[in-house]
Amino acid sequence: MKKYIYFSLLMLLQSVVLAGFINGTMVHQNVTRKYVLYVPDIYNVQQINVPLLIGLHGFGDDAANFSGICMSAIADTANYIAVYPEATPDAVLQSNAWNSGASTGVVVVNNGVDDKGFINRLMDTIIANYRIDTSRMYVYGFSFGGFMTNRMAAECSSRFAAAACVSGLRGNSINILPQNPVPYLHFHGTSDPTIGYYGTSTLGFLPGLGMSAESTVKFWAKQNKCDSIPVVDSLPDLANDGLRFVRFSYDNGMNNSKTVFYKVINGAHRWYGVPNNDISYCQTIWEFFRQYQRPSTLTLVKNLQNAAFKVYPNPSSGQAAIDISAFSESAKILNIYDLAGKLLHSIPVNKRQMLSLSDLSGGTYVLQLQGEQGSILATDKLVIQ
């Protein structure tokens, strides 16, 4: 009996993880990268899978400072894990900056640094060590972190349930379109002197490195297949701050997604919050995020069938050929799911090859073509007779 009690206590202690702010490092492409992780006390109490929020700091900032933002405080009751990756110094600007697609002419900020790969690896590490609900992972950022948020949401759309950008833009050199709808929230001040509202200036001296704020929002409204005409309303102007917050809601997007824009009249390059202002960016971001989780595999296959992903014959008797030559070298894995979303096979793929699926009974299956860092390139269905 004593041995049983000791064993149970040991298992309990092993299930409890360190809470609070945790400083961490990771070697990625021979570079030691920093991050700060925040685990709320409630995580150990509730013992459930929780959302993961990735917060990306602005130009010249670092993870330690940005982790003090109010998103960490909300985690104490909302029960999510927050992680704050840190960028590396740009060789020209000599300050921490993301390789976010921010560019003008020959100037591409921190070009060549694999920030996307670092963030994805960091997410995978957290998933391996904590109870993460992988259908509820979100990314948000401020300033240059907002640029990086736009890149992550576009190029890794299969990973994120929603994204939020504060005083950032979609960078000029981002050319990959999201394969999945990503509900998107944006805040931008009309008098922002650092990241210009109209995309014409950056950091006060560089030409614009991205689209305008309104063009960035309309890009996401179009990608999410939202209504082209937004619902417009203004928040009550109660705080004596000289600002007005006007909300543009592009509704009825694919998979119930939305694109929401807060235009801050007279707003500067600031992260606004109550009681000094009429809105809390942190609370608004979390209220937006908590509405969404990534759709099931079945929903994705309905909306993301891709003509460049060829499967034949279909229906099949259990032997089928796939042709993914249109995806060049980017395709890595073919995942096969049943209709309940259970992963049945993960097969390394070439441009053209035969599939032997005689172990599968008759029915409909989901084929999902996966690229680097888990990005989903295409999805289709296969019927086995």
N, C-alpha and C positions, 0 to 999 in steps of 0.2 A: 504493500500500500504506500509506504514512504517513497519507494522508487517511482511509483506512478505519479504521486504529487510533485516530486522533483522534476520529472519529465514534463509534466503539464506546465509547470512554472517556467521551465526552460523554453518551451515552445511559445509561451506567451511573451516572454522577453524578446525572443527572436522576431516576433511579429510586430513589435513596437519599433518604430523608426525615429530617428532624431528629428525633432520639430524645430521650427524657427528658421532663421537665415543660415544657410550653409554655403560657404565659399568653396568652389571647386575648380579644377583644371582638367583639361583634356588635350592630348596631343593629336592634332589633325594635320596631315600632310607636313609632318616634321616641325610643326609650329605649336607651342604650348598656348592653348586658348583658355580664357577665363570665363567663368559664369557664376552667378549667384542663384541658389535655389531657395524657395520659401515653402516650407511645409507647415501648415497650420496644426495646432494641437488637436483640433477636432478630427483630423485625418486618422489618428490612432484610436479615437473613441468610436467612430461610426463604422470602421472596417468595411468600407464599400469602395467600389471603383469610382474615381473622381475625375473631373475635367483637368486638362493641362492647358495653361495659358503661357504663351511665349511673348515676353515684353522686350522690345528692341529700342535701345536708347538712341539719342540724337547725336549729331556731329560734336566731337570733342568731349562727349560724356563717357561714362563707364558703367559697368554693371552694378557696382556697389552703390553708386549714387542713385541710379534709376530704380533700383530695387526698393528704395524708400518711398516710391510713389504709392498712392492710396489703393492701388490694385492689390497690394499685399494685405492691407488691413481688411478688405472685403473678403479675402480668402478665409479669415478667421471664423466667419459664420456661413459663408457660401460653400466652404469645403472644396476648394480646388487647389492644385499645386501650381505655383507660379515659378517660372524660370526666366532669368535675365542673362542672355548671352552677351559677351563683350566683343566689340569690333576691334580691329587692329589699326595702327596708324597708317594713314595714306602717305606715300613717299613724298608727294609734293605739298600737300596741305599740312603735313606733320601733326595731325590729330586723328583720333579714332574715327573711322568712317567705314560704312558698309559698302561692299561691292553690290550695289543695289540696282544698277542700271542707270543711275544718275550720270548724265553725260552731256557734253556740248562740244561739237566738232571732234577734235582729236582727244579731248580731255574726258576720260572715263574714270570716275572716282574709284580708287582702290582696285583697279582692274587687275584680274589675275588671282585675286584672293578667293578661295573657295568658301565663302561665307554660307552659301546655300547648303553645301555638303556638311559643314560644321554644325549648322543648326539642325539638320536632319539627323546627324549622328548623335547629337545631344538629346534630341527627342527620343531616339531609339534607346539610348542608355537609361533615360528616366523610365521609359515604358518597361524596360527589363528589371528595374529595381523597385518600382512603386506600382500601386494598384491604379492604373490609368484607364479611364474609359476612352478608348481610342476613337470612338465616334464623336467625342466632344473635345476636340483639340482646337485651340484658337490662337491667332497671332494678331498682335497690335504693335504700334510703334509711334514714336514722336519724331518729327523733323526728318532727318536722314533715316531714322528708324521707320518712319512712315513710308519712305521710298522702298526700304527693304521689305516692309510688310506687303507692299504692292507686288514686289517680285516673288516673294514666297507664296502668296495667295494665287498668283497666276501660274507659276511653274510647278507648284506642288499642290494643286487644287484638290487632289484626292485625299490629302491629309487633314485639311482644315474645314471645320464646320462653319466658320465665319471669320471675318477679318475687320480690323478697325484701324484707321489712319488719322493721326492728329498732326496737322500742319506739315504734311508731306505730300508727295505727288507720285504719279507713275512716271518712272524714269524714261528718258528719251531712247535708251538703247535696249529696253525690254521689248522683245519681239515674239515671245511665246504667249499664245492665248490659253486661258484656262480651259481644261477639258471638262471640268465639272462646274456647276454654279457654286459661287461662294458669296453668301450674304455679306454685304459690305457697308461699313459705317465710316463716315468721313466728317472731320471738323476742320474748318479753315477760316482764319480772320482776313477780312478784306484789306486791312492795313498792315499785314504781316511784312516786316522789312527784311526778314531773313530768307524765307521761302515764299516768294511773291505769289499772291493769290492768282494772278494771271499767268504765272509761269515764266515771267520775263526776267526775273533776277533771283539769285541764290547767294546766301551768305553776305549780301550787301555789295559784292564786287564781281562775282562770277555771273555770266549770262545764265539764263534759265536752264536747269538741268532736267526738266521734265515738262509734262503737259500742264495746263492750267488746272486749278482746283475743280472747276466745273466740268472740264473735259475729262478729268480723271473719274469723276463721279458718273458721267454719262457713259464712259467706257464700261464701267461695271454694270450699270443699268442695262446696257445692251447685251453684255455677255451673259447676264443672269436672265435675260429675256423678260425684263420687267416692263411695265407700262411706260411708254415714251413720255407721257405727260405726268409730272409728279403732283401729289397733293401737297399744298403749301400752307403752312401755318406758323405763327410766331409764338414763342414762349412768353408768358406774362413778364413784363419788364418791371421787376420789383426791386432789384439791387441797384444801388446808386453807383454804377460802374461805367456808365457811358457806352454800354454795349447793348446790342439787340441780337438775339439768337433766333434765326429764321430756319425752320425745318422743311426740307424737301424730301418727300417719301415717294420713291418709285416702287410701287406694289406689284403683286401678282406675278412674281418671277417663277422660273422653273423650280419645282420642288418646294413651292411656297417661300422662295427666297425674296428678300427685299434689298434695295439699295437706298440708304438714308444719308442725307447730307445736311449738316448744320452749318449754315452760312453765318459767320459771326461779324455783324456790321461793326466796323471800327476795331475789330479784334486784332491783336498783335500775335507774336510768336510765343504763345503761352499755353499752358495746360490749366484750364479754368476749373474752378470748384466752388461749392457752397461753403460758408454763407456769403462770401464776397461777390459771387456771381449768381445768375439765375439757374445755373446748371452745374452738375458735377460730371465731368468727363468720365471719371472712373465708374460711377454708378450707372451712367448711361451706357457705357461700353458693356458692363456686365449684364445689364438688363437686356441689351441687344443679343449678346452672346448666348445667354441661357435659353433663348427661344429655339436654338438650332442644334441639331446633331447631323452628322453625315448620313445621307440616305442609305438604305439597304442596297445590297448588290442587285436585287431585283429591280429597284427603281433606277439604278444606274444603267442596267442593260437596256431598259426601255428607252432611255433618253440618249444613250451614247454609242449606239451602233455606228460603226465607222466603215465606210466603203473600202478603205485601204486595207482592212483586216479581212482576209478572204478565208473562209472555211468551207470545204467541199469534200464529198457530197453532204448536203444538209437538208433533210434528215440523213442519218448515217446508221449503218448496222453495227458500229463500234470501231470502224476504221475510217479515219478522216485525214485529209491533208490541210495544212495551213500555209498561207502565203502572206508573209509580213515584210516582204522586200521593200515596201514603200516606207518602212520605218528605219531603213538603213541599219546602223549599228546601235541604235538607241534601245532596242527591245532586248530584254534580258531573260524574263521569266514569263511563262504562261501559267496562270492560276486557273484551276477548274473548281467551280462551286456547285453545290446542289441548290435547289430553290429555297432552302431554309437558310442559305448563306454559309453553309459548312464547307470549309476548304477540303477538297478531296485529293488534288494533285498540284504540285508546283514543279513545272518542267522547264529546264533551260532550253532556250529556243535559238534556231538559226533562221535564215531568211525563208527557207521552204523546208518542210519536213512532214513526215507522216506521224499520226497519233494513233496508238493502239489503246483503245479504251474498252476492251472487252470485259473488264471487271465492273463496268457500270451497267446498271439495269436500264431498261427502257424508260425514257422520260426526257425532260428538258433540263439543260445544264448551262451555267454561265461561264463563258470564257473571258478572262481578263488579262490583257497584255500589259506587263509591268516593265517600266524602265528603271533608270538609276534612281537611288534614294526612294524607291517605292512609288514613283510617279506612275499614274495609270495612263497609258497611251491610247487604248481603245478597249471597248467591251462589246461582246456579241453573244449570241446564244447558239447552242448546238442541240438538236433534237436527236436522240438515239432511239431507234425503233426496236 
